[in-house]
Amino acid sequence: MENAAPQQCIILPCTADDFWAVPENALAEILTLPAEGQHPPATVEWRGREIPVLDLGSDADHWGKRHGGTGLIAVLRGLSSSGPEFWGVCLRELGLRIEVLTEEAEDASANAAEYAVGAFRQGEELYQVPDLQALESRLNG
């Protein structure tokens, strides 16, 4: 990522090992919900529409554990005309933030998760660049 002008991205803490870096314009809203039950809902009502929710978390952790019993869902804009207009991803960890990418950001594509188009390191953190369109397709079944 050398010689790149500093850019901002949103860091979405999906699990302890999955911190997504997404463009600011991909995020529509962060929902806070009562974390009822062990797992997040498969769909949520958002602005008058039912949207599907993706959860990368493990079955061992309660989905609202890190947020004091409150569940967080990041609502993302759909990219495909055949997919949902909006969809959600469960945020199971702390660390939701805007991150300024610097020249110190290093390509770490060798460490990319199976759902990602790439990965990078900035400082000690590894960030995944998710393939949003493929994940969205997964929600379509």
N, C-alpha and C positions, 0 to 999 in steps of 0.2 A: 504494500500500500504506500510505497514511497512516492514522494512528490504529489500526493493527493491533497487538495485543499481540505481543511478541516470540515467535517460534516457531522450532523447530529443524527442519532437514531434513538429509538425507544428500546430499552432493555426490558424484556418480559421474562420474569423468573418462573418458568413453567415447572421445573423440578430442581432438586439440588444440583443436578448435573446438566440441566438444559436451560441455559439462559439464551433466549432468542434476541437477536438484534434485528429490528424491523424499521423500515422507513417511517418517519413521522406521519406521512399521509396514509399509511396502512391502518393506523389505529383510529377507530371511530369514538370509542368511549371505554372507560373502566367501570364495570358494574360491581357494586357491593351487595351481597346477598347473605341472609342468614345461612350458615353452613349446616343445614339440617341433613342428617344421614352421613354415612361414611364417605360417600362419593358425590361429586357434583352432579347436577341434573344433566340428562342427555340433551335437553333443549331448555332455553329460557325465553321468557317474554321480554322483548325489548322494543320500545317505541311502537307498540301496536302490532308487532310481528313476532312470530316464533322463530328463533334461530338455533341451529345445532351448535353443540359445545364439544370441543375436542379436549381430552384429558390425557396427558402423558404420565400422570402420577402413578405411584405404586398402590397396590391394595392395602399395604401396611399402614400408610399414613392417612389420617383424617384430613380431608381437603381444606378445612378451615383452621387447622392446628396452628399454623404460623401467624395467623391474623386474628388471634383472640376469638375464635368462633365465627368469624366473618369470612365468607368465601369471596374471592375476587375472580372475575371473568373479564378478560380483555376482548372487546368486540372489534373484530377486524373487518375491513371492507373486502368483499368478494372480488376476485379478478376475472373469473370466467363467466361468460354469458350463460353457460349451462349449469353453473353452480349457484349456491346461495348468494344473495346480494350481500349479506352480512353473516358472519359466523363468530363463535367465541372460542377462546382457549382458556382453560383453567390455570390460574396462577397460584401455585402451591408454596412458593418460597417468598422470602423478603428480598428486596432489591429492585423493585419497580422504579425506573428512573429514565431520565434523558441522559445519554452519554455523548460526549463530544469525542469523535474519533480524531486521533492525533497521528503524526508521522511515526510514532512508536508502535502503532498497530501493525502486527505481523501476520502474514498469511499462515493459517494453520489448517488448510484444507485436508491434510492427512488425518486430522482429528474430527472431521465433519461427521455428524450423526447421519444415519440412513435416510432421514427425512430432510436433510439440509443440502443446499447447493454449494455450501462452503462454510468455512469457520475462520475465525481470526482470534489472535491474542492481543490484548492490550493490558500491559502490566501483568499481573498474575492470573487474570481472568480469561477464560475461554468462552467465546461467544459463537453461537450457531447462527447461520444465516438460513432460515428455513425456506424450503420450497413451498411458498404459500399456495400456489396453484395446485400442486400435487396433494397437499394436505386438505385443501378445499374439496378436491375430487374424492378423497377418501371419505369425507362426510356425506357425499352424494350416494355412496354405496356403489 
